[in-house]
Amino acid sequence: MSIKKIVVFLLALGILSGGYFLYRWSRGSSAAWKFIPSNAVVVITSEHLQDSFYTATEADVDLKRLPFLDIASDNLSLLNLLTPDRKKLSGFLKEKVLSYSYHPRTSTEWGVILYIPVKDDEEAKWLKSPQRAGIRALHHTFQNQRITDIIDSNSRPLFSYLIKDDFLIVSYYGDLIEDVVRASSLNLESFRLKSEFSQIHDSDYGTSLYLNSEAWNSVISSEHSDGVLREFSRNFGRYQDFHIEKSKEKGPLTLKSTGTDSPDYYLAGITNGIPGAPFAGHRHISQQTSFLYRTAVVDKEAFQKNFLKWHKSYKSEAWNKLNYYIAGESNLLIENLGSELILCQLEENNSISDGKILLAEFSNYEKLRPVLQKLAKLATQESSVSADQYQGYDIYSVPLPELPSGLYGPMFKGFPRSYITYIAPYLVISNNSQVLQNYIVDYENQITWKQSPEYDSALTATKNEAQLSLIVNLRKAQTRAGKQAAKNYNDLTSKIEAVVFQCHYDGNKAYPEITLYPKKRQTASKVLNRTFLNINIEWPVIYDTELAALQNPVDGSSEILLTDQNNNLLRSSNLYEGKTKAVARLNGPIVTAAYKLDFLNIGRQQRIFATKRSIYVLDEDDSTRISTFTGTLPSSQPITALYSIDGGNEGSNRLIIKNEAEELFLWENVMKPVKRLNRSVQFESIQSPVVALNQIGNRGFIVTQKNGKIYLLKENGTVRPGFPTDILTRTESAFTWAQNPESGQPELVGVSVSGELIRIGLDGNITSRKQLLRPEPGSRFRTLFDRNSLDWILVRSLNSKTAIITKDGNELFEIKDILPNSIIQYHFFGVDNRFISIKSGNYTTVFDMTGKRLGDKAIPSEMPVQLTYQPGYYKLLIFSRSEEKVQVWSVKLR
């Protein structure tokens, strides 16, 4: 070929290529933008929502049931009213890119418009004259456009549609079709969604989603995070686009963005242009975390420069008060800040509905320590409540409202009072002293994300340049008692472990991203939620009052303790063979609840229980050698109950013992004798359990009598001034404490037998009485506690019916046809794993907190069952006693 021909050929090839790419990038989004009314809050394009199956990841997540996409998929079903011929309808929709736009109707409802390409006259013909029994087609003209209104045989409107410019445009709402006519016929100024996204070339994606950030309010309830979620979402920009690739690969599903205008929010401005840092703090994040908000970048100096520049112009009352108390020393709290801030919203438990932990990367803590001590003393009016120690960590109580917000900006709200410690490399701030103590326990016992198979590698991708991240544990986020999300997405919560929102900033562009991480362990359908008998342990006579089923909280391993006729204590930890092994000799059978906790404060759990005469603590070291410690009461009356409480001098657990004479005793340490707790008052008919109040400046014990007298004891056993409080009615359950969301301080709370939810201040005065719904006069109410007193819930009973009620008084579910003298138990293994067991006759049924029965059969049980939970396997173990056997059953939950 001559040189001239080669030049001509290359020139032609270049022109063709240039033309192709010009066409490719100039034709923009495949959405039907020219028809879409300007009040659209969501626009979707997809060529797959009409498919029978549209799944992704090895968990086969149904993409048609994802937020936003589910509404579009559901609205597609109205096309079934056009024709009964499914094959014809499927052919009409096949391989077409459909558009959907959402328009607000009310504060909670959207109207949806569908835009479907019509490829030829044949399709247009049958659409103009739909043939289906039971419907009639009427027509009206709007701005010279013929709109078809479909009504049923009773003249009720079903939907309306318009055929225009080779598109079928259809909606349940006829006025929306008229809005389409207006939008396409008038030369209106382009609305923001259209101007932002109409030029994006999205034909390479299977599904594209364009939205105004306010649309998320219909999906995620802000109750979960008390405004923090709203503040954090401002970092993602008001207008967002997300795209799903056509090829749905295994592993996480990622919805990517092509970029939108960077938001005008302070965290986005501080981190913009500095690459994000991978997450290395897994061992600092408690497994109780339901929401984790994080901002982190690699360049600490650049971050510090931007942060201090922003902070100079930031005004807050908390910062002013901080300067009032410690003047220029307050700068230590911001000048030594690193480049990582993490806010953890914790699951609801132990009467704390809004627990937060803030981790601020910090250097030079030794210089800050005396400043914190000074601040705590100057700002605290009460004596001896400004500082404390817990498991060797200093804890400072600073009563400056919203201190973290004053330090780090409005993202970090919800701290009426701050409790501060340091766990390198983070300054740790909590809004509740009990929450901070629980966090320290989880950190010391390594119950953290580092030991979690689902979260041990979160955000560690080598190319992760996102400066801001939000990780949501879906199960914990959606199952907080009484605080359901705006909408439940069962396919998500059953198959997805976590949703990660990230945002990467580069110049004037923000690139949000959503990743769905499927559960790593999937259970076959033939095993899921089926009841299996693991073992039978032949045990003709049971001597113990309760079944002693114990669980290691770190790895979930379980065991059962039994005593024989010679008072030998035997253990069975192999729950497949059921072999027992003698571990100790007791002075009688077990008569109380049994616990597994670190009473010795040595970093491992001990087995703890009581006979009528003694309390036993059994410690097993790494070489399986067992050491036995015993405690005896300074009383001749037999032991009847044993309660585990926290709040020891070194952060260890303590034990409260009750005897037959309704006397209370406290055992704080194996090196100390058991001491009498109540010296100045004689109790009667104590309702179990005795609950510990363990907060800086507010330590004590809550004792409830059946006659309605509520006592708050000090640490030394004397009654606190203002108590006892007489609620003037009987109660069949103990009072506990709850965090007041406004003050952040504790208050006593309980329910009377007639259903009054009563709150009592620490001065002994009743602050509120709320009558719960009492549908029938004979209904009786009580508080149901978890065996370890980690959580509580309310119960309403009448004859053969029992209703489970949240702490706020909202009914979760009701069970009917229960036999008399039934036994109801509450089992708490974290907010996402809570169960109710009901022993009715000689059978027990287990329910989750939605009222769903777990397992496919009832468990035979002559005495109350005990439950343990293995989180690594999503397996519930049920220990029962039936027909001279101790049985262990298992149910796979996920």
Buried (B, 14 or more C-beta within 10 A) or exposed (E): EEEEEEEEEEEEEEEEEEEEEEEEEEEBBBBBBBBBBBBBBBBBBBBBBBBEEBBBBBBBBBBBBBBBBBBBBEBBEBBEBBBEBEEEBEEBBEEEBBBBBBBBBEEEEBBBBBBBBBEEEEBEEBBEEBEBEEBEBEEEEBEEBEBBBBBEEEEEEBBBBBBBEEBBBBBBBBEBBBBBBBBBEEEEEEBEBBEBBBBBBBBEBBBBBBBBBEBBBBBBBBBBBBEBBBBBBBBBBBBBBBBBBEEBEEEBBBBBBBBBEBBEBBBBBBBBEBBBBBBEBBEBBBBBBBBBBBBBBBBBEBBBEBBBEBBEEBEBEBBEBBBEBBEEBBBBBBEBBBBBBBBBBBBBBBBBBBBBBBBBBBBEBEEBEEBBBBBBBEBBEEEEBBBBEBBEBBBBBBBBBBBBBBBBBBBBBBBBBBBBBBBEBBBBBBBBBBBBBBBBBBBBBEBBBBBBEBBEBBBEEEEBBBBBBBBBBBBBBBBBBBBBBBBEBEBBBBBBBBBBBBBBBBEEBBBBBBBBBBBEEBBEEEEBBBBBBBBBBEBEEBBBBBBBBBBBBEEBBBBBBBBBEEBBBBBBBEBEEBEBEEBBEBEBBBBBBBBBBBBBBEEBBBBBBBBBBBBBBBBBEEEEEBEBBBBBBEBEEBBBBBBBBBBBEEBBBBBBBBBEEBBBBBBBBBEEEBBEBBEEBEBEEBBBBBBBBBBBBBBBBBBBBBBBBBBBBEBEBBBBEEBBBEBEEBBBBBBBBBBBEEEBBBBBBBBBBBBBBBBBBBEBEBEEEEEBEBEEEEBBBBBBBBBBBBBBBBBBBBEEBBBBBBBEBBBBBEBEEBEEEBEBBBBBBBBBBBBBBBBBBBBBBBBBBEBEEBBEBBBBBBBBBBBBBBBBBBBBBBBBBBEEBBBBBBBBBB
